[in-house]
Amino acid sequence: MTRQRPYPSDLSDACWELTGPALTARRAERRGKGPDIGHPPQHDLRRIMDAIPYADRTGIPWRYLPHDFAPWETVYGYLAAWQKDGLLDQLNGVLRQLVPQAEGRDAEPSACVLDTQRVKTSPNAPATGQGIDAGKKIAGRKRHIGVGTLGLLLAVRATAASVSDNAGGIHLLSRIATANPQVTKAWTDSGYHTKAIDHGARPGIDVEVVRRDPAAKGFKVIPRRWVAEPTFGWLMHHRRLARDYETHPHRSEAIIRLAMIDPISRRLTRESTLN
C-alpha cells in the first residue's frame, strides 16, 4: 500500500520487503486461533507497522496517533502481541545476520560488548519499576545491552536504574550464550565485576574489563567498548527512547528492538537513516 504523502517514518517498499513477510505470516497464524478465527483482517498490516515507528520517532502518546492510521488500541495490541511472541526479537536477529553476510563476513558474531544507559522515566511508569542509580544520580530505568562488533543488538534488558550493571550483565550473558553460542569474548567496563566474569566463563565466554587510562584527560575513545556508543546514538534518534515512557520494562525492550530494526533495514537497503 503506497500513500501519496507518506510520513518520514513510513517504511519504504524495500524495507517492507524485509520485514513484511514475517509479520504477514504471524498474522495468518493468529487468524487460525482465538476469537478472530475465520474473520478477515480489518486493517492493512503495513499501515499498522508504519504507525509504530511513527509513535517511536515522534514520542507521542499512543492515543495521539493520527487518524489515518489504525486505531491506537489496535496498533498497540499488535506491538504487545509481537513482543509477547518474541517476534520482534526474532526479526531483529534475522536482519542482523544479513548485515555481515552482505559485507562478506560471518553471519554470527564471535565477540560482543556489554554496556548500560540510564534514562529518566515518565510519570506513568510505576514506582516499582524505577530506581535510583547511586553512581550517576539518575532516577528512572537502566538499559542493559549486548551488541556485536558491528554495534547490532544481540540482547537487551530494561530494569530499574538501581539494578547493578553486574546483575544486568549476567542476564545478557545468559541470553547471548543461548542465542549466539559462537560468542566467546565479551568486553565490558569496570561496572562488571567478579560475578559477571564468573558467569560468562560457564558457557565459555571470556569477559574482559576494558578500563580507561587513568592518565588520559578529556574525551578518549576506549578500545572495544566504543562499539556500544553508536548503538545508543541510534536509539536516541527515537524520541520515545529519549525518556522511558513505557509502563512496563518489557515493553521498553520491545521499543528498543523495534528501534534497532530501523537502522538495520536501512543499512541493508542502502537508504539514509532518518535523524
Contacts in CASP RR format, 6 or more apart in sequence:
PFRMAT RR
TARGET T0000
AUTHOR 0000-0000-0000
METHOD contacts of the structure
MODEL  1
MTRQRPYPSDLSDACWELTGPALTARRAERRGKGPDIGHPPQHDLRRIMD
AIPYADRTGIPWRYLPHDFAPWETVYGYLAAWQKDGLLDQLNGVLRQLVP
QAEGRDAEPSACVLDTQRVKTSPNAPATGQGIDAGKKIAGRKRHIGVGTL
GLLLAVRATAASVSDNAGGIHLLSRIATANPQVTKAWTDSGYHTKAIDHG
ARPGIDVEVVRRDPAAKGFKVIPRRWVAEPTFGWLMHHRRLARDYETHPH
RSEAIIRLAMIDPISRRLTRESTLN
1 44 0 8 1.000
1 46 0 8 1.000
1 47 0 8 1.000
2 13 0 8 1.000
3 10 0 8 1.000
6 50 0 8 1.000
7 50 0 8 1.000
7 54 0 8 1.000
8 57 0 8 1.000
8 274 0 8 1.000
9 50 0 8 1.000
9 53 0 8 1.000
9 54 0 8 1.000
9 56 0 8 1.000
9 57 0 8 1.000
9 58 0 8 1.000
9 274 0 8 1.000
10 50 0 8 1.000
10 53 0 8 1.000
10 54 0 8 1.000
11 19 0 8 1.000
11 46 0 8 1.000
11 49 0 8 1.000
11 50 0 8 1.000
11 53 0 8 1.000
11 265 0 8 1.000
12 269 0 8 1.000
12 271 0 8 1.000
14 269 0 8 1.000
14 271 0 8 1.000
15 265 0 8 1.000
15 266 0 8 1.000
15 269 0 8 1.000
15 271 0 8 1.000
16 46 0 8 1.000
16 49 0 8 1.000
18 95 0 8 1.000
18 98 0 8 1.000
18 265 0 8 1.000
18 268 0 8 1.000
18 269 0 8 1.000
19 49 0 8 1.000
19 91 0 8 1.000
19 95 0 8 1.000
19 261 0 8 1.000
19 265 0 8 1.000
20 45 0 8 1.000
20 46 0 8 1.000
20 49 0 8 1.000
22 87 0 8 1.000
22 90 0 8 1.000
22 91 0 8 1.000
22 94 0 8 1.000
23 45 0 8 1.000
23 49 0 8 1.000
23 82 0 8 1.000
23 87 0 8 1.000
23 91 0 8 1.000
24 45 0 8 1.000
26 82 0 8 1.000
26 85 0 8 1.000
26 87 0 8 1.000
27 41 0 8 1.000
27 45 0 8 1.000
30 36 0 8 1.000
30 81 0 8 1.000
31 37 0 8 1.000
31 38 0 8 1.000
31 39 0 8 1.000
31 41 0 8 1.000
32 38 0 8 1.000
42 70 0 8 1.000
42 74 0 8 1.000
43 70 0 8 1.000
43 74 0 8 1.000
44 70 0 8 1.000
47 69 0 8 1.000
47 70 0 8 1.000
48 69 0 8 1.000
48 70 0 8 1.000
48 74 0 8 1.000
48 75 0 8 1.000
48 78 0 8 1.000
50 69 0 8 1.000
51 65 0 8 1.000
51 69 0 8 1.000
51 70 0 8 1.000
51 72 0 8 1.000
51 75 0 8 1.000
52 75 0 8 1.000
52 78 0 8 1.000
52 79 0 8 1.000
52 258 0 8 1.000
53 258 0 8 1.000
53 262 0 8 1.000
54 60 0 8 1.000
54 65 0 8 1.000
54 66 0 8 1.000
54 69 0 8 1.000
55 62 0 8 1.000
55 65 0 8 1.000
55 75 0 8 1.000
55 240 0 8 1.000
56 238 0 8 1.000
56 239 0 8 1.000
56 240 0 8 1.000
56 241 0 8 1.000
56 255 0 8 1.000
56 258 0 8 1.000
56 259 0 8 1.000
57 237 0 8 1.000
57 238 0 8 1.000
57 239 0 8 1.000
57 240 0 8 1.000
57 274 0 8 1.000
58 239 0 8 1.000
58 240 0 8 1.000
59 238 0 8 1.000
59 239 0 8 1.000
59 240 0 8 1.000
59 242 0 8 1.000
59 245 0 8 1.000
61 245 0 8 1.000
62 72 0 8 1.000
62 75 0 8 1.000
62 76 0 8 1.000
63 72 0 8 1.000
64 72 0 8 1.000
65 72 0 8 1.000
65 75 0 8 1.000
69 75 0 8 1.000
79 251 0 8 1.000
79 254 0 8 1.000
79 258 0 8 1.000
80 251 0 8 1.000
80 254 0 8 1.000
81 87 0 8 1.000
82 88 0 8 1.000
82 254 0 8 1.000
83 250 0 8 1.000
83 251 0 8 1.000
83 253 0 8 1.000
83 254 0 8 1.000
88 254 0 8 1.000
88 257 0 8 1.000
88 258 0 8 1.000
88 261 0 8 1.000
89 257 0 8 1.000
91 261 0 8 1.000
92 153 0 8 1.000
92 257 0 8 1.000
92 260 0 8 1.000
92 261 0 8 1.000
92 264 0 8 1.000
95 261 0 8 1.000
95 264 0 8 1.000
95 265 0 8 1.000
95 268 0 8 1.000
96 152 0 8 1.000
96 153 0 8 1.000
96 154 0 8 1.000
96 264 0 8 1.000
97 107 0 8 1.000
97 108 0 8 1.000
98 107 0 8 1.000
98 264 0 8 1.000
98 268 0 8 1.000
99 150 0 8 1.000
99 152 0 8 1.000
99 264 0 8 1.000
99 267 0 8 1.000
99 268 0 8 1.000
100 106 0 8 1.000
100 107 0 8 1.000
100 109 0 8 1.000
100 150 0 8 1.000
101 107 0 8 1.000
102 268 0 8 1.000
106 182 0 8 1.000
108 180 0 8 1.000
108 182 0 8 1.000
108 183 0 8 1.000
109 148 0 8 1.000
109 149 0 8 1.000
109 150 0 8 1.000
109 154 0 8 1.000
109 180 0 8 1.000
109 182 0 8 1.000
109 183 0 8 1.000
110 182 0 8 1.000
110 183 0 8 1.000
110 184 0 8 1.000
110 185 0 8 1.000
111 148 0 8 1.000
111 149 0 8 1.000
111 183 0 8 1.000
111 184 0 8 1.000
111 185 0 8 1.000
111 186 0 8 1.000
111 187 0 8 1.000
112 146 0 8 1.000
112 147 0 8 1.000
112 148 0 8 1.000
112 149 0 8 1.000
112 154 0 8 1.000
112 176 0 8 1.000
112 180 0 8 1.000
112 183 0 8 1.000
112 185 0 8 1.000
112 186 0 8 1.000
112 187 0 8 1.000
113 146 0 8 1.000
113 147 0 8 1.000
113 148 0 8 1.000
113 149 0 8 1.000
113 151 0 8 1.000
113 186 0 8 1.000
113 187 0 8 1.000
113 188 0 8 1.000
113 224 0 8 1.000
113 225 0 8 1.000
113 227 0 8 1.000
113 228 0 8 1.000
114 144 0 8 1.000
114 145 0 8 1.000
114 146 0 8 1.000
114 169 0 8 1.000
114 172 0 8 1.000
114 173 0 8 1.000
114 186 0 8 1.000
114 187 0 8 1.000
114 188 0 8 1.000
114 192 0 8 1.000
114 196 0 8 1.000
114 228 0 8 1.000
115 144 0 8 1.000
115 145 0 8 1.000
115 146 0 8 1.000
115 147 0 8 1.000
115 188 0 8 1.000
115 189 0 8 1.000
115 225 0 8 1.000
115 228 0 8 1.000
115 229 0 8 1.000
115 232 0 8 1.000
116 142 0 8 1.000
116 143 0 8 1.000
116 144 0 8 1.000
116 145 0 8 1.000
116 165 0 8 1.000
116 168 0 8 1.000
117 142 0 8 1.000
117 143 0 8 1.000
117 145 0 8 1.000
117 232 0 8 1.000
117 235 0 8 1.000
118 133 0 8 1.000
118 136 0 8 1.000
118 138 0 8 1.000
118 140 0 8 1.000
118 141 0 8 1.000
118 142 0 8 1.000
118 143 0 8 1.000
118 161 0 8 1.000
119 138 0 8 1.000
119 140 0 8 1.000
119 141 0 8 1.000
119 142 0 8 1.000
119 143 0 8 1.000
119 241 0 8 1.000
119 242 0 8 1.000
119 243 0 8 1.000
119 244 0 8 1.000
120 138 0 8 1.000
120 139 0 8 1.000
120 140 0 8 1.000
120 243 0 8 1.000
120 244 0 8 1.000
121 129 0 8 1.000
121 130 0 8 1.000
121 139 0 8 1.000
121 140 0 8 1.000
121 141 0 8 1.000
121 243 0 8 1.000
121 244 0 8 1.000
121 245 0 8 1.000
122 243 0 8 1.000
122 244 0 8 1.000
122 245 0 8 1.000
124 245 0 8 1.000
124 247 0 8 1.000
125 140 0 8 1.000
125 141 0 8 1.000
125 244 0 8 1.000
125 245 0 8 1.000
125 246 0 8 1.000
125 247 0 8 1.000
126 247 0 8 1.000
129 141 0 8 1.000
129 160 0 8 1.000
129 249 0 8 1.000
130 139 0 8 1.000
130 140 0 8 1.000
130 141 0 8 1.000
130 160 0 8 1.000
130 161 0 8 1.000
131 139 0 8 1.000
131 140 0 8 1.000
131 141 0 8 1.000
131 160 0 8 1.000
131 161 0 8 1.000
131 162 0 8 1.000
132 138 0 8 1.000
132 139 0 8 1.000
132 140 0 8 1.000
132 161 0 8 1.000
132 162 0 8 1.000
133 139 0 8 1.000
133 140 0 8 1.000
133 142 0 8 1.000
133 161 0 8 1.000
133 162 0 8 1.000
134 162 0 8 1.000
136 161 0 8 1.000
138 161 0 8 1.000
139 161 0 8 1.000
140 160 0 8 1.000
140 161 0 8 1.000
140 244 0 8 1.000
141 158 0 8 1.000
141 159 0 8 1.000
141 160 0 8 1.000
141 161 0 8 1.000
141 244 0 8 1.000
141 249 0 8 1.000
141 252 0 8 1.000
142 158 0 8 1.000
142 159 0 8 1.000
142 160 0 8 1.000
142 161 0 8 1.000
142 163 0 8 1.000
143 156 0 8 1.000
143 157 0 8 1.000
143 158 0 8 1.000
143 235 0 8 1.000
143 252 0 8 1.000
143 256 0 8 1.000
144 156 0 8 1.000
144 157 0 8 1.000
144 158 0 8 1.000
144 159 0 8 1.000
144 165 0 8 1.000
144 168 0 8 1.000
144 169 0 8 1.000
144 171 0 8 1.000
144 172 0 8 1.000
145 153 0 8 1.000
145 155 0 8 1.000
145 156 0 8 1.000
145 157 0 8 1.000
145 172 0 8 1.000
145 228 0 8 1.000
145 231 0 8 1.000
145 232 0 8 1.000
145 256 0 8 1.000
146 153 0 8 1.000
146 154 0 8 1.000
146 155 0 8 1.000
146 156 0 8 1.000
146 172 0 8 1.000
146 176 0 8 1.000
146 228 0 8 1.000
147 153 0 8 1.000
147 154 0 8 1.000
147 227 0 8 1.000
147 228 0 8 1.000
147 231 0 8 1.000
148 154 0 8 1.000
148 227 0 8 1.000
149 227 0 8 1.000
150 227 0 8 1.000
151 227 0 8 1.000
151 228 0 8 1.000
151 230 0 8 1.000
151 231 0 8 1.000
152 231 0 8 1.000
152 260 0 8 1.000
152 264 0 8 1.000
153 231 0 8 1.000
153 256 0 8 1.000
153 257 0 8 1.000
153 260 0 8 1.000
154 172 0 8 1.000
154 175 0 8 1.000
154 176 0 8 1.000
154 179 0 8 1.000
154 180 0 8 1.000
154 183 0 8 1.000
155 171 0 8 1.000
155 172 0 8 1.000
155 175 0 8 1.000
155 176 0 8 1.000
155 179 0 8 1.000
156 172 0 8 1.000
156 253 0 8 1.000
156 256 0 8 1.000
156 257 0 8 1.000
157 168 0 8 1.000
157 169 0 8 1.000
157 171 0 8 1.000
157 172 0 8 1.000
157 175 0 8 1.000
157 253 0 8 1.000
158 244 0 8 1.000
158 249 0 8 1.000
158 250 0 8 1.000
158 252 0 8 1.000
158 253 0 8 1.000
158 256 0 8 1.000
159 167 0 8 1.000
159 168 0 8 1.000
159 249 0 8 1.000
160 249 0 8 1.000
164 191 0 8 1.000
165 188 0 8 1.000
165 189 0 8 1.000
165 191 0 8 1.000
165 192 0 8 1.000
165 196 0 8 1.000
166 191 0 8 1.000
166 192 0 8 1.000
166 193 0 8 1.000
166 195 0 8 1.000
166 196 0 8 1.000
168 196 0 8 1.000
169 188 0 8 1.000
169 192 0 8 1.000
169 196 0 8 1.000
169 199 0 8 1.000
170 195 0 8 1.000
170 196 0 8 1.000
170 199 0 8 1.000
173 186 0 8 1.000
173 196 0 8 1.000
173 199 0 8 1.000
173 200 0 8 1.000
173 203 0 8 1.000
173 205 0 8 1.000
173 207 0 8 1.000
174 199 0 8 1.000
174 203 0 8 1.000
176 183 0 8 1.000
176 186 0 8 1.000
176 205 0 8 1.000
177 183 0 8 1.000
177 200 0 8 1.000
177 203 0 8 1.000
177 204 0 8 1.000
177 205 0 8 1.000
181 203 0 8 1.000
183 205 0 8 1.000
184 204 0 8 1.000
184 205 0 8 1.000
184 206 0 8 1.000
185 205 0 8 1.000
185 206 0 8 1.000
185 208 0 8 1.000
186 200 0 8 1.000
186 205 0 8 1.000
186 206 0 8 1.000
186 207 0 8 1.000
186 208 0 8 1.000
187 208 0 8 1.000
187 209 0 8 1.000
187 210 0 8 1.000
187 224 0 8 1.000
187 225 0 8 1.000
188 196 0 8 1.000
188 207 0 8 1.000
188 208 0 8 1.000
188 209 0 8 1.000
188 210 0 8 1.000
188 225 0 8 1.000
189 209 0 8 1.000
189 210 0 8 1.000
189 211 0 8 1.000
189 222 0 8 1.000
189 225 0 8 1.000
190 209 0 8 1.000
190 211 0 8 1.000
191 209 0 8 1.000
192 207 0 8 1.000
192 209 0 8 1.000
196 207 0 8 1.000
197 207 0 8 1.000
197 209 0 8 1.000
200 206 0 8 1.000
200 207 0 8 1.000
201 207 0 8 1.000
208 224 0 8 1.000
210 222 0 8 1.000
210 223 0 8 1.000
210 224 0 8 1.000
210 225 0 8 1.000
212 220 0 8 1.000
212 222 0 8 1.000
213 220 0 8 1.000
231 260 0 8 1.000
234 259 0 8 1.000
234 260 0 8 1.000
234 262 0 8 1.000
234 263 0 8 1.000
234 273 0 8 1.000
235 241 0 8 1.000
235 256 0 8 1.000
235 259 0 8 1.000
235 260 0 8 1.000
236 242 0 8 1.000
237 259 0 8 1.000
237 273 0 8 1.000
237 274 0 8 1.000
237 275 0 8 1.000
238 255 0 8 1.000
238 259 0 8 1.000
238 262 0 8 1.000
240 255 0 8 1.000
241 255 0 8 1.000
241 256 0 8 1.000
241 259 0 8 1.000
244 252 0 8 1.000
246 252 0 8 1.000
246 255 0 8 1.000
262 273 0 8 1.000
262 274 0 8 1.000
263 273 0 8 1.000
265 271 0 8 1.000
266 272 0 8 1.000
266 273 0 8 1.000
267 273 0 8 1.000
END
